[in-house]
């Protein structure tokens, strides 16, 4: 029979192993993603940046509206694979020109730094509730790492051509 101490040590080992695997998969995915692969965008000639608060959300009716599979710009997606799209919602101040640091449009690509696990390129396709300002929200699948980051840097990398 296993003692509680041995069971705890085994549980910690298994959790550590899965966290290590998640980190490894993230590194592999990031190393295989090239900015040149995004052909419908053009690079912004000057860098627009902002420091934001970042959180995560799931494509569910209790966190979105009654059509969680349709983004604010009208893109329909499979909610069972929402983590594969790299979609992000931004607060309305970024979309309506009220944010002095950074103006965004649906379809723009931003680079996010400061979250560790969600750093990288994300496509702006949704907007947060109007009560938020200077805020982004990563669309993730249930079971993925949930957190809040108070000082993330976002950089506008590509502007949509549509």
GILINBEL-V223356 format. One record per residue. N is the residue number from 1. SS is DSSP state (alpha for helix, beta for strand, coil for the rest). Layout:
BEGIN
N&SS  N&SS
END
This chain:
BEGIN
1&coil  2&coil  3&coil  4&alpha  5&alpha  6&alpha  7&alpha  8&alpha  9&alpha  10&alpha  11&alpha  12&alpha  13&alpha  14&alpha  15&alpha  16&alpha  17&alpha  18&alpha  19&alpha  20&alpha  21&alpha  22&alpha  23&alpha  24&alpha  25&alpha  26&alpha  27&alpha  28&alpha  29&alpha  30&alpha  31&alpha  32&alpha  33&coil  34&coil  35&alpha  36&alpha  37&alpha  38&coil  39&coil  40&coil  41&beta  42&beta  43&beta  44&beta  45&beta  46&beta  47&beta  48&beta  49&beta  50&beta  51&beta  52&beta  53&beta  54&beta  55&beta  56&beta  57&beta  58&coil  59&coil  60&coil  61&coil  62&coil  63&coil  64&coil  65&coil  66&coil  67&coil  68&coil  69&coil  70&beta  71&coil  72&coil  73&coil  74&coil  75&coil  76&beta  77&coil  78&coil  79&alpha  80&alpha  81&alpha  82&alpha  83&alpha  84&alpha  85&coil  86&coil  87&beta  88&beta  89&beta  90&beta  91&coil  92&alpha  93&alpha  94&alpha  95&alpha  96&coil  97&coil  98&coil  99&coil  100&coil  101&coil  102&coil  103&coil  104&coil  105&coil  106&coil  107&coil  108&coil  109&beta  110&beta  111&beta  112&beta  113&beta  114&coil  115&coil  116&coil  117&coil  118&coil  119&coil  120&beta  121&beta  122&beta  123&beta  124&beta  125&beta  126&beta  127&beta  128&coil  129&coil  130&coil  131&coil  132&coil  133&coil  134&coil  135&beta  136&beta  137&beta  138&beta  139&beta  140&coil  141&coil  142&coil  143&coil  144&coil  145&coil  146&coil  147&coil  148&coil  149&beta  150&beta  151&beta  152&beta  153&beta  154&beta  155&beta  156&beta  157&beta  158&beta  159&beta  160&beta  161&coil  162&coil
END
